[in-house]
Amino acid sequence: CGGEMIFSETWQRVLDGTKTETTRFRRGYYKVGHSYAVQSGRGKAAAGRIMIDECGLDSVLNRCESHYHEEGFQSQAAMLGVLLRMNGSISSRQTVYWFRFHLISPPTPAGVSP
């Protein structure tokens, strides 16, 4: 099952368990019950694997207000900052896909980054 899921700025949070959700502007091919390699960038080595447990559709501001901790951020502003940096401008009515997941394979050995 699966393929890869890129976490360019937040892959370490996935591995340490502080990030259990991700917000995406496109649905992509991600499906509940499938596993995906955790990568820090396209073509990078896998640092672990996650399993998608749940997914849905919501407004970006609602996701940022109520789910920033699950995304691995300390504040809504921090989450919005990363989303803006990675995706450019965001409309307050922007619809996003969210994916809740859990880590199913351990991270790579200490000192090895993907």
C-alpha positions in Angstrom: 0.0 0.0 0.0 0.9 3.6 -0.3 3.8 5.6 -1.6 5.2 8.6 0.1 4.0 11.6 2.1 6.3 14.7 2.1 6.7 16.6 5.4 9.4 19.1 4.4 9.3 21.2 7.5 7.6 18.9 10.0 8.9 15.3 9.4 10.7 15.2 12.8 7.4 16.0 14.6 5.9 13.0 12.8 8.7 10.8 14.1 8.6 12.0 17.7 4.8 11.7 17.8 3.9 15.4 18.3 2.4 15.6 14.8 -0.6 13.2 14.2 -2.4 15.2 11.5 -1.5 16.9 8.3 -3.4 19.5 6.3 -3.1 19.4 2.5 -4.5 21.7 -0.2 -4.9 18.7 -2.5 -6.4 15.3 -1.7 -3.7 13.5 -3.6 -3.9 9.7 -3.6 -3.9 9.3 0.2 -6.4 6.8 1.5 -7.6 5.6 4.9 -6.0 2.3 5.9 -3.0 2.7 3.6 0.6 3.3 4.7 3.0 5.9 3.4 6.7 6.6 3.8 7.6 9.7 5.8 10.0 11.8 3.7 11.6 15.2 4.3 11.5 15.9 0.5 10.8 14.4 -2.8 13.3 11.6 -3.5 14.7 11.6 0.0 15.0 8.4 2.0 12.1 7.3 4.1 12.5 8.1 7.8 9.5 5.9 8.9 6.0 4.9 7.8 2.6 6.2 8.8 -0.9 4.7 8.5 -3.8 7.0 7.6 -6.6 6.5 10.1 -9.1 9.2 9.1 -9.5 12.0 6.6 -11.9 14.8 5.9 -12.6 18.2 4.4 -12.7 21.5 6.3 -11.9 25.2 6.1 -8.3 26.1 6.6 -9.0 28.6 9.4 -11.2 26.1 11.3 -8.4 23.5 11.0 -5.8 26.0 12.2 -7.9 27.1 15.1 -8.8 23.8 16.5 -6.2 21.3 15.3 -2.8 23.0 15.5 -1.6 20.8 18.4 -2.3 17.7 16.4 -0.4 19.3 13.5 2.6 19.6 15.9 2.4 23.4 16.4 2.3 25.4 19.6 -0.1 28.0 18.2 -2.6 28.7 15.3 -0.3 31.4 14.1 2.7 29.0 13.8 0.6 26.6 11.8 -0.7 29.3 9.5 2.8 30.6 9.0 4.1 27.3 7.7 1.0 26.8 5.5 1.5 30.2 4.0 5.3 29.6 3.5 4.6 26.3 1.8 1.5 27.2 -0.3 1.6 31.0 -0.8 -1.6 33.0 -0.1 -4.5 31.4 1.7 -8.1 32.5 1.5 -10.1 32.5 4.7 -12.6 30.3 2.8 -9.9 27.9 1.5 -11.0 24.3 1.7 -8.4 21.8 2.8 -8.1 18.1 3.2 -6.9 16.8 6.6 -5.4 13.4 7.4 -5.1 11.8 10.8 -2.4 9.2 11.1 -0.1 7.2 13.4 3.5 6.1 13.1 3.7 2.3 12.2 7.4 1.9 11.8 10.2 3.3 13.9 12.3 6.2 12.7 15.7 5.7 11.2 18.7 5.3 13.7 19.7 8.4 15.7 21.8 10.8 13.8 20.5 9.7 10.3 18.3 12.3 8.7 16.2 11.5 5.7 
